Amino acid sequence: MMDMDIAENIKVVKDKIYEAALRSNRHPEDITLIAVTKTVDEDRIMEALCAGIRDIGENRVQEIVHKYPAIERKAKWHLIGSLQRNKVKYIIDKVDLIHSLDRLSLAEELEKRAAGINRLVPVLIQVNVSKEETKQGIDEKDLFPFIDRVSKFSHIKIEGLMTIAPFVQNKEQARPVFARLYELFHEIAEGNFPNVEMKYLSMGMTNDFEVAIEEGANMVRIGRAIFGERR
């Protein structure tokens, strides 16, 4: 999968999104495809943008900083990887959505940096539904108290949830994880927290995005199926 046609791969992925949406009685246009560009160079990202990609996701702050001058606002930027407090200052004015808020210390740093540039920063809370020790994310039992605390910050807007399912050979094994995040999404929406709007459910990657869509995802993060194996 090294010398593939990026445009053709995007078409294949979009067709699968379309079919999964229809299977779950949803509108395909309501599902955002985020092209994950970890280790992908600027030229190949531009190919994806020319083929209709509008959202790109990066795992690492240093890659955003490196690629941003070439891409700038040609795409919406999503930070989908773990974010360290000391790196917030480098991306606070660049990313459109942070998917990985998972602790109070990070929320406090985001609030401070966003206040410094008078910006309201949209975030998703990363939840470790599968309870894997190797996965980042807040534990379910801590989720509602955490939202209650962060909802009081004036420069952070909670707009949804994100999770990473276990990497399994049979994608059906990921279904309970996605189904549970969907339940939490709606429980939070019914909680009527101030400054919280449950808009985005970010779940599903190359290995399992069709199942994620069937279980309610409206953002999927696809890297390998578009750009091939990481170089």
Secondary structure, DSSP 4 states (H G I P E B T S, - for coil): --S--HHHHHHHHHHHHHHHHHHTT--GGGSEEEEE-TT--HHHHHHHHHTT--EEEES-HHHHHHHHHHHGGGSEEEE-S---GGGHHHHTTT-SEEEEE-SHHHHHHHHHHHHHTT-PEEEEEEB-TT--TTS-SB-HHHHHHHHHHHTT-SSEEEEEEE------SSGGGGHHHHHHHHHHHHHHHHTT-TTEEEEEEE---TTTHHHHHHTT-SEEEESHHHH-S--
